[in-house]
Amino acid sequence: MAKIQFFYRCFIAYTKFIYMTFFVYLPTNTAIAQKVIMEDIRLTKNDDVLAFLEKNGEKGFRAKQIEEWLWRKGCFSFEEMSNLSVGLREKLKRNYEFSHIETDTVERSGDGTLKFLFRLHDGAKIEGVLIPTPKRVTACVSSQAGCPLKCAFCATGQMGFIRNLLFTEIFDQYLIMNRIAGETFGKNITNIVYMGMGEPLLNHENVIKSIELLTSSKGQGMSPQRITLSTVGVVNGIRRLADENFPCGLAISLHCADALKREKLIPSAKKFPLPEIREALSYFYKKSGERISIEYLLLDGITDSRSDAEKLWDFCRPFPTKINLIEYNDNNLEFRKSPEQRVKEFASYLESKNMIVTIRHSRGKEIAAACGQLLVNQKNKYKNQ
């Protein structure tokens, strides 16, 4: 009998909890109730928005106006949708979220480079960079918060992985930096590189969706040829890009063509061996006919020997490439950039093999512009306070 009474009291308490929560507490706390049921307007299908408008007595053409505000004009709130009535804007506010990333920190280097630290709706932070030159302004965007690849030379790799970014969060990086580019440099972003935090091909759907919005006539209308996606060599992802007729540029963050050394620098290299990456790149070139960019990081005494140059040339022989030799941006890890003379010798050897070579000097050194540096530096600063 005692056990029966105990379970009965538990049942009554549980029933009371359910009643108070769903029939009393939530309905009388509007903000919380809305949080439970409201979905983000930018994650809502156009057909669902159209159905909502019709249900609320609005004309169907309003759906196209909303779509234009979201993707072509790139607004960040319902209040900005000035060609919608105040009443409709209020209806949208009551029924939809409009979440977007926010700028946490902006730092400017003496060479004009701007480094952004963005804050996501859940508190996670990501980075973006604007790199101005006389003829262009390039935006470097992130595809993940943190990174699962743990590259030894990368500050982001030491942070660990938090989550994939939504396509809207990638798109927002462009919108914010494009506004700042206009205000600061007097011209809009001309090029975009997916070379920020994270591995783009481990967030394939959101990355491709963001590119579609950036290049579509319904979105920002940028030429696909002005966008480059960089991958460490996710083999199945490269083949998928080829099969999907990927319209943008492809870059491989190779950094080392010696298999054993590359596995030490890039742990994921064990999963994606160099021969498999080369086969995937050959497949991509066969399908696309486009030259592939090779990103190669020159590390003093590690990746900058004559033997390293020979192995890089051998790796690239099956397809046309453009080699970008990258100066290491010191991020307080154990690596150092290669001496200038060794860089020249490395480049000269490749050029003697009729390869296209560009030496890319590090930008934004004093503002920690390398991937993940600003966020890591900020965390270290708070720890030391």
Secondary structure as GFF3:
##gff-version 3
##sequence-region A 1 385
A	DSSP	alpha_helix	2	19	.	.	.	ID=ss1
A	DSSP	pi_helix	20	25	.	.	.	ID=ss2
A	DSSP	alpha_helix	30	37	.	.	.	ID=ss3
A	DSSP	beta_strand	39	40	.	.	.	ID=ss4
A	DSSP	three_ten_helix	41	43	.	.	.	ID=ss5
A	DSSP	alpha_helix	46	55	.	.	.	ID=ss6
A	DSSP	alpha_helix	61	67	.	.	.	ID=ss7
A	DSSP	pi_helix	68	72	.	.	.	ID=ss8
A	DSSP	three_ten_helix	78	80	.	.	.	ID=ss9
A	DSSP	alpha_helix	86	95	.	.	.	ID=ss10
A	DSSP	beta_strand	96	97	.	.	.	ID=ss11
A	DSSP	beta_strand	102	108	.	.	.	ID=ss12
A	DSSP	beta_strand	114	119	.	.	.	ID=ss13
A	DSSP	beta_strand	125	132	.	.	.	ID=ss14
A	DSSP	beta_strand	137	140	.	.	.	ID=ss15
A	DSSP	beta_strand	144	146	.	.	.	ID=ss16
A	DSSP	three_ten_helix	156	158	.	.	.	ID=ss17
A	DSSP	beta_strand	161	164	.	.	.	ID=ss18
A	DSSP	alpha_helix	167	185	.	.	.	ID=ss19
A	DSSP	beta_strand	191	194	.	.	.	ID=ss20
A	DSSP	three_ten_helix	200	202	.	.	.	ID=ss21
A	DSSP	alpha_helix	204	215	.	.	.	ID=ss22
A	DSSP	three_ten_helix	224	226	.	.	.	ID=ss23
A	DSSP	beta_strand	227	231	.	.	.	ID=ss24
A	DSSP	alpha_helix	235	243	.	.	.	ID=ss25
A	DSSP	beta_strand	249	253	.	.	.	ID=ss26
A	DSSP	alpha_helix	259	265	.	.	.	ID=ss27
A	DSSP	three_ten_helix	267	270	.	.	.	ID=ss28
A	DSSP	alpha_helix	274	288	.	.	.	ID=ss29
A	DSSP	beta_strand	292	298	.	.	.	ID=ss30
A	DSSP	alpha_helix	306	316	.	.	.	ID=ss31
A	DSSP	beta_strand	321	327	.	.	.	ID=ss32
A	DSSP	alpha_helix	340	352	.	.	.	ID=ss33
A	DSSP	beta_strand	356	360	.	.	.	ID=ss34
A	DSSP	three_ten_helix	365	367	.	.	.	ID=ss35
A	DSSP	alpha_helix	373	384	.	.	.	ID=ss36
###
